[in-house]
Amino acid sequence: SMMVSNLKMNLRNMTIHTPSEHRVDGYRYHGELEFTHEAEVGSSTVGLVVSAFLSLGDTTTPFLRTTLNAVRGFAYTYNPHAVNGLAYDPPVYQSDIKPPVWFSTQEAATGVLGQGANYANYMTYAGSLTQPPCSEGVTRIVLKQPLSITAEDYAIIASLQGHTARPSQKQNRRAIYELLSHPAGQ
């Protein structure tokens, strides 16, 4: 969980999209991690999604490596005769990798936000969920510094789930705010 505007936002899931759902100056990254959070406020649910881009590099970010090692165990284990979703189901458009993979939220926060490189360098806007029910009024935070993933690891994700990003949406007069901090003394 994380505190945002004095609300305890509870992590509900992490989704890997290929390619990225967001574009920056028209550029679409190879992938995007989305961490979906919720908080109950009275009878309403408030949503927050923190996203991190995936970019091809020489290494795979340690947190992503841990997640991929867990997911790799489910590769090619699909049972078409499974009942009630008890076996691995192949992902479909806008679907998570299944079955769920448990991970340390502390490791995720450290691995994605880093030691400040991403924590205060992001874009934010009022948007929506990208999976049904596509609820509006969700605060979106898109980290500017992409996470590194090797071409081999990216190929594994792509082969497991294929194209999972929804088509780019129009900005629709949404204000996008950009926060960029500089290390002390610069």
N, C-alpha and C positions, 0 to 999 in steps of 0.2 A: 504494500500500500504506500501511498504518498499523500502528503498534505498539500492541497491547492486551495487558496482562498479560504483557509480555515475549515475545509472539508476533507475528511479522510476518504481518499479515492482508492477503492479496492481493485486490484488487478483481476480481471476476469479471464483474459486469454491473450495469447500472442499468436499472430498470424504472419506467415511469410508470403508475400505476394511476388510473383514473377511475371512481367517486369514490375517496376515501381508503379504505384498508382498516381503519385504526384510527379509533376514535371517542374524543373527549375530552368527558366529561360528556354523552354521548349525541349530540354534534354530529359529523357527518361532513363533512370538508372536501371541496372540489371535486376535489382530486387528492392524490397522494402519490408522491414519488420514493423508490425503494428502491435503495440501494447494497449489493449482496450481496458479502461478503468471505469468504474461506476461508483456513485455515492447515492444514498437515499436521503432526500430532503423532503420531509413530510411524506406526502403520498406520491411524490415525483422521483424519478431517477435522473441524475445528472451524469452525463458522459464526458469522458476525456480519452483521447487517443494520442499516444506519443509514438511517432514514427521515426525510423532510422533507415537511411538508404543503404543499399549494398552495392559496392563497387569492386570490380575485379582487381586483384592485387597479388602480391607474392605470397601472402600468408592469409589465413583465416582468423579473424578476431577470436580470442579464446572463448568467450561466452558462446559465440556461434558454433565454434568447434565442439563444445560440450553438447549443445543441442543437436547438432548433426550426428554426433556419435550415437545419441539415443535414438534418433529417427532412423538411422541407417539399419538398425536391427529390425525394423518393420518392412524394409524394402522387399518387394517380391514375395510377400507372405499372404497375399489376397486369397480368400476362400470364397468362391462364387456361391457356395451352398450354405453359407453361414446364416444363422437365424438371429433376428433381433439385433443385428449390428454387433455381434460378439466377436467377429473377426475383423481383420483389417479391411476397410473399404477404400478403394482407390479414390483419391481426391477428384472432385469435379470442379468446374468453373466456380470460382469464389468459395472454395471449400478449404478448410484447414487440412494439414497433414493429420491423419488419424492413425492409431488411437492417440489420446492425449499424451504429451510428454511433460513430465513434471520437472521443474527447474527451480533453482534458488533465486528468489526475487532480488536478494542482495547481490548475488553474482551478476544478474541481469543488469541491475542499476549501475554497478561498477563497470561492467563490460561495455555497456552501451553509452552511458554518460561519461565514462572515463574520469580522469582527474581534473575535470573542468573544461576540457577541450570542446565538449559538446553541451555541457550543462547550461551554458549561458550564450550559446550561439544557435539560434533557432528562428523559425518563422511560426506564427500562430494566427489562427482565424477561427471563426465560428462556422462549422461545417456540419457534416452528417456522418453516420456510420456508413461504411462502404459495403456492408453485407446486410441482407434482410434482418430487420425491418427498415434499414436505411434511415433511421430516426434523425431528424434535424436537431439543431441546438447543441451539438457536441463540440466541445473545445478541441481543436486539432493543434498539436505541437509537432512540427516537422524539424528534426535536428539537421543542421547544415553539414556537419562533418560525416561523410559516409563511413560505414564499417567495411573493412576489407574482407573479401572472400576470394579464394583461389578459383580458377576456371574449373578445376576438377570438382570442387565442392559445389559450385554453382550448377554444374551439369547434373549432379546427383539430385539437387532440389528440383531442377527443371524436369528431370526424367520422372521423378515421383509425382509431381503435381501439374506439370505443364504450365500454361498461361492462366494465371489466377487474378490478374489485375482487371478491375473494371475499366471501361473506356474513360478517358479523361473527361472531366465535367467542366462546364463553363464556370467562370468565376462568379457570374451572377451578382455583380456589385458587392461581393464580399470584400471587406477590407482585410488585407493581409499585412500583419505587423511583423517587422524583422528586428530581432535583438541580436546585437553583436557586441561582445565585451572583449576587451584587450587585457592581457596580463599586466599587472602593476608595472609601472615604469615605461610603458610603451605608448 
